[in-house]
Amino acid sequence: MRVFITGTSGFIGFHLARRLLALGHTVDGFDGMTPYYDPRLKEARREILAREEGFRDTIAMLEDMAALTQAAEHSAPDVIIHLAAQAGVRYSLENPRAYVESNLVGTFNVLEIARILKPRHLLIASTSSVYGASPTVPFREDDKTDHPLTLYAASKKAGEAMAHSYAHLWSIPTTMFRFFTVYGPWGRPDMAPLKFLEAIESGRPIDIYNHGNMSRDFTYIDDLVEAIARLTDCVPERCSGDDSVSPQAPYRIVNIGRGAPAPLLDFIDTLEKTAGKKAIRNYLDMQKGDVPRTFASADLLERLTGYRPQTSVAEGVKALVEWYRDYREKNGPLRL
């Protein structure tokens, strides 16, 4: 296949591009290289991909419709995978406009590209944040998601709604996947796993919200990209039933999570044990927009693909620490 991926210099896009290239596909990437976190990390990912046969990319912003159109038309993709976004729950409290520009305008531009190019399958990243503080667990794809707690979550929910309308109006087969706390080598330094590890290694305190009374469905990156790679062939049909497929459109939502939430304090304990160092813990009250837990039902993913994430927290943290120490030795500490 020819695959067009937005966000290939980002954490998930980088790993997904490598996985699809390893499977023999051609990948065209598109990334804005924004400075939201340490740009050296994005540059290093891009340099690795540039050495891969079958990869080429364009550096431009999603909001630049002319650049996006030119890159996508040149790719002539069978499949479009839209991962690029302004990420970060807490940053949405500081800079909400960035989420409107990237997650709303950018996603609209990708939908327009799909309308014009008519790929076999359009896949778009959403987030577990759309479930808000739902008391019903595990979170299932057909649960109501009408109460987002941050603009980040709201922007992703809006992206789901826009994609559904395009799937209906223009018969674009579309799969939305909701990610659950993805971590692993080459991860985002603004997210807790790598942020905590960097602080532990540097002897700085870590902020632990709600005094640690939280749990997260930590999902290892290799499990996530394997699920996405398999979902590319699961094109939604116009049907209903024991599934999340819309009755009005070739549109489906799929959770990608391990389905085994870990208490945050247990995760920190595992980081400390693996790194061989104790964290300096700074316990704080719950931060605005945070949720007490995330918990994916991975049943639909398994029914569709025969696969569900399996990597344990201990295995994933070990891989993260090993990668981090090698990266830090060569490049110095990470920075936001």
C-alpha positions in Angstrom: 0.0 0.0 0.0 0.9 3.7 -0.3 0.2 5.2 3.1 0.0 9.0 3.9 0.6 9.7 7.6 0.4 13.0 9.3 2.6 13.5 12.3 5.5 11.2 11.3 8.0 13.1 13.4 5.8 12.6 16.5 6.0 9.7 18.9 3.2 7.5 17.5 3.7 8.5 13.9 7.4 7.7 14.0 6.8 4.2 15.3 3.8 3.5 13.0 5.8 4.7 9.9 8.7 2.3 10.8 6.2 -0.6 11.3 4.5 0.0 8.0 7.8 0.3 6.2 8.9 -2.9 7.7 5.8 -4.6 6.3 6.8 -3.4 2.8 4.5 -0.4 2.4 5.4 3.0 1.1 5.0 5.8 3.6 4.7 9.6 2.8 4.9 11.6 6.0 3.7 15.1 6.8 4.7 17.0 10.0 4.8 20.6 11.2 7.8 20.0 13.6 6.2 22.3 16.1 8.2 23.2 19.3 5.6 22.0 21.8 8.3 19.8 23.3 12.0 19.2 22.7 12.5 19.7 18.9 15.7 17.6 19.0 13.6 14.5 19.7 11.4 15.1 16.6 14.5 15.8 14.5 16.2 12.6 15.6 13.0 10.6 14.8 12.9 12.2 11.4 16.5 11.5 10.7 15.9 7.8 11.4 13.0 7.6 9.1 14.8 9.5 6.3 17.2 6.5 6.1 14.4 4.1 5.5 13.7 2.9 1.9 10.2 3.9 0.9 9.9 6.9 3.1 9.7 10.6 2.2 8.1 13.5 4.0 6.9 17.1 3.8 7.5 19.6 6.6 4.5 22.0 6.8 1.6 22.8 9.1 -1.7 21.1 8.8 -3.4 24.5 8.6 -1.5 25.1 5.3 -4.1 23.6 2.9 -2.0 24.2 -0.2 1.0 22.3 1.2 -1.1 19.5 2.6 -2.9 19.1 -0.8 0.3 19.0 -2.7 1.9 16.4 -0.4 -1.2 14.2 -0.4 -1.8 14.4 -4.1 1.8 13.5 -4.7 1.4 10.5 -2.4 -1.8 9.3 -4.1 -2.4 7.1 -1.0 -4.5 4.0 -0.6 -4.8 4.7 3.1 -4.6 8.0 5.1 -3.7 7.9 8.8 -4.2 11.2 10.6 -2.1 11.4 13.8 -0.9 15.0 13.8 -2.5 17.1 16.5 -1.9 19.6 19.3 -1.6 17.1 22.1 -1.5 17.5 25.9 -4.4 17.8 28.3 -2.7 20.3 30.7 -1.3 22.5 27.9 -4.9 23.1 26.6 -5.5 25.2 29.7 -2.6 27.5 28.8 -2.9 27.7 25.0 -6.4 26.7 23.9 -6.1 28.4 20.5 -3.5 26.0 19.4 -6.1 23.2 19.8 -8.6 25.0 17.6 -6.1 25.6 14.9 -4.5 22.2 14.8 -7.2 19.8 15.9 -10.2 21.5 14.3 -8.9 23.3 11.3 -6.1 20.7 10.7 -8.6 17.8 10.9 -11.0 19.6 8.6 -8.2 19.9 6.0 -7.4 16.2 6.2 -11.1 15.4 5.7 -11.2 17.6 2.7 -8.2 15.8 1.3 -9.9 12.5 1.9 -13.0 13.8 0.1 -11.0 14.7 -2.9 -8.6 11.7 -3.1 -11.1 9.0 -1.9 -8.7 6.6 -0.1 -9.7 3.1 0.6 -9.6 3.8 4.3 -9.2 6.9 6.4 -8.0 6.4 10.0 -7.9 9.2 12.6 -6.5 9.4 16.1 -8.8 10.4 18.9 -8.2 10.0 22.7 -9.5 8.3 25.8 -10.0 11.9 27.1 -13.3 12.0 25.3 -14.7 9.7 28.0 -14.1 12.4 30.6 -14.7 11.3 34.2 -17.1 8.6 33.2 -18.0 6.4 36.3 -18.7 3.4 34.0 -15.7 1.1 33.4 -14.3 -0.2 31.3 -14.8 2.5 28.7 -16.6 1.1 25.7 -16.8 2.7 22.2 -20.6 3.1 22.4 -20.5 4.9 25.8 -21.8 8.5 25.7 -19.0 11.0 25.5 -20.9 14.3 25.9 -19.0 15.7 28.8 -15.4 16.5 27.9 -13.4 18.1 30.7 -10.8 20.0 28.7 -10.6 21.8 25.3 -8.2 19.1 24.2 -10.9 16.4 24.8 -13.5 18.7 23.2 -11.4 19.2 20.1 -10.9 15.5 19.7 -14.6 14.8 20.2 -15.3 17.5 17.6 -12.9 15.7 15.2 -14.9 12.5 15.7 -18.1 14.3 14.8 -16.7 16.0 11.8 -15.3 12.7 10.5 -18.6 11.0 10.9 -20.4 13.7 8.8 -17.8 13.3 6.1 -18.0 9.5 6.2 -21.8 9.9 5.7 -21.8 12.6 3.1 -19.0 11.4 0.9 -18.9 7.6 1.7 -15.4 7.8 3.1 -14.7 4.6 5.1 -13.4 5.9 8.4 -12.0 4.5 11.6 -11.4 6.6 14.7 -9.1 5.1 17.3 -9.1 6.3 20.9 -5.6 6.0 22.5 -5.0 5.2 26.2 -1.8 6.7 27.8 0.7 5.5 25.2 4.3 5.3 26.4 7.6 3.7 25.4 10.9 4.5 23.7 11.0 7.8 21.8 8.0 8.9 23.8 6.7 12.4 24.5 8.6 14.1 27.4 5.5 16.0 28.4 3.7 12.8 29.4 4.0 11.3 32.8 6.1 8.2 32.1 9.0 10.0 30.4 8.5 13.2 32.4 8.8 11.2 35.7 11.8 9.2 34.5 13.6 12.4 33.4 13.0 14.0 36.8 14.1 10.9 38.7 17.3 10.6 36.7 18.0 14.3 37.2 17.1 14.3 40.9 14.2 16.7 40.5 10.8 16.2 42.2 7.8 14.8 40.4 4.3 16.3 40.8 1.8 13.7 41.7 -1.8 14.9 41.4 -4.7 13.9 43.5 -2.1 12.6 46.0 -1.6 9.6 43.7 -5.2 8.4 43.8 -5.4 7.8 40.1 -5.0 4.9 37.7 -4.2 4.9 34.0 -4.5 2.2 31.3 -0.8 2.4 30.2 -0.5 1.1 26.6 3.0 0.3 25.2 3.8 1.8 21.9 4.6 -1.4 20.0 1.2 -2.8 21.0 -0.5 0.4 19.8 1.2 0.5 16.3 0.5 -3.3 15.8 -3.2 -2.6 16.5 -3.2 0.3 14.0 -1.4 -1.7 11.3 -4.0 -4.4 11.6 -6.9 -2.0 11.6 -5.9 -0.5 8.2 -7.4 -3.6 6.7 -10.6 -3.5 8.8 -12.6 -1.2 6.6 -16.0 -0.2 8.1 -19.1 -1.4 6.3 -22.5 0.0 6.4 -24.0 -2.2 9.1 -25.0 -2.1 12.7 -25.0 -4.7 15.5 -22.5 -5.7 18.2 -20.0 -3.1 17.0 -19.4 0.7 17.0 -20.1 1.0 13.3 -22.5 3.9 12.6 -25.9 3.0 11.1 -25.6 6.1 8.9 -22.0 5.9 7.6 -19.0 3.6 7.0 -17.6 4.8 10.3 -16.2 3.0 13.3 -14.7 3.9 16.7 -12.1 1.5 18.2 -10.4 1.8 21.6 -6.7 0.9 21.6 -5.7 0.2 25.2 -4.4 -2.7 27.3 -7.6 -2.9 29.3 -5.6 -3.3 32.6 -5.3 0.1 34.4 -2.4 0.5 36.8 -2.5 2.6 39.9 -0.3 5.7 39.4 1.7 5.0 42.5 2.4 1.4 41.4 3.6 2.8 38.0 6.0 5.2 39.9 7.2 2.3 42.0 8.0 0.3 38.9 9.9 3.3 37.4 11.9 3.6 40.7 12.7 -0.1 40.8 13.8 -0.2 37.2 15.8 3.0 37.3 17.4 2.0 40.7 16.6 5.5 42.1 13.9 6.9 44.3 11.7 9.7 43.1 11.3 12.9 45.1 7.5 13.0 45.4 5.5 16.2 45.5 1.9 15.3 46.3 -0.7 17.8 45.0 -4.5 18.2 44.8 -6.3 17.1 41.6 -5.5 19.4 38.7 -8.3 21.0 36.8 -9.4 18.9 33.8 -7.8 15.7 35.2 -9.7 12.4 35.5 -9.3 9.8 38.2 -8.9 6.8 35.9 -8.8 5.6 32.3 -9.8 2.0 31.5 -10.2 0.7 28.0 -12.4 -2.2 26.8 -10.2 -3.8 24.2 -12.9 -6.4 23.2 -13.9 -4.7 19.9 -10.2 -4.4 18.9 -9.7 -8.1 19.5 -12.9 -9.1 17.6 -11.8 -7.1 14.6 -8.1 -7.9 14.5 -7.6 -11.0 16.7 -5.2 -8.9 18.7 -5.1 -7.0 22.0 -2.2 -5.2 23.7 -0.3 -7.5 26.0 2.9 -5.8 27.1 3.1 -5.5 30.9 4.0 -2.3 32.7 7.2 -3.9 33.9 8.2 -4.9 30.4 7.3 -1.5 29.0 9.1 0.5 31.7 12.2 -1.6 31.2 12.3 -0.8 27.5 11.7 2.9 28.2 14.5 3.2 30.8 17.0 1.4 28.5 16.1 3.7 25.6 16.1 6.8 27.7 19.6 6.2 29.2 21.1 5.5 25.8 19.4 8.7 24.3 20.5 10.8 27.3 24.1 9.6 27.1 24.2 10.7 23.4 22.1 13.8 23.5 21.8 15.1 27.0 18.7 15.6 29.1 15.3 16.0 27.4 13.6 19.3 27.7 10.1 20.6 27.1 
